[in-house]
Amino acid sequence: MKNDEIKYYQFIGSQKDADSYLVRMPIINQIYSENEAIGRYTVAYWALESPVNEIGLEWKLVDKPKNK
C-alpha cells in the first residue's frame, strides 16, 4: 500500500472510551493512520470492522495530516 493510499482517522471518543482500549490507548483528537496499533488491533479494525458498532463512532475519517 502506498503512503498516499493510507487512510487516517481521528479519535473523537471520550476519555472513558479511550480507557476501555487498555493497551496503547488512543488520545482524544489525535490522528492515527489506519495501520497503527491501538489496543489489540489496528485503527482500521476499530473504525471499520469492529463487531461493536458503537466503537466505529469513536473514529472519524480525516484528510491526511500535513506532517505525515
Number of C-alpha atoms within 10 A of each C-alpha: 5 5 9 7 8 11 16 21 22 22 22 18 18 13 12 8 16 20 14 11 14 12 13 12 15 25 16 16 14 10 20 25 20 20 14 12 18 20 17 12 14 15 26 21 17 23 21 14 12 14 10 9 12 11 16 19 14 18 23 16 15 13 11 17 11 5 4 8
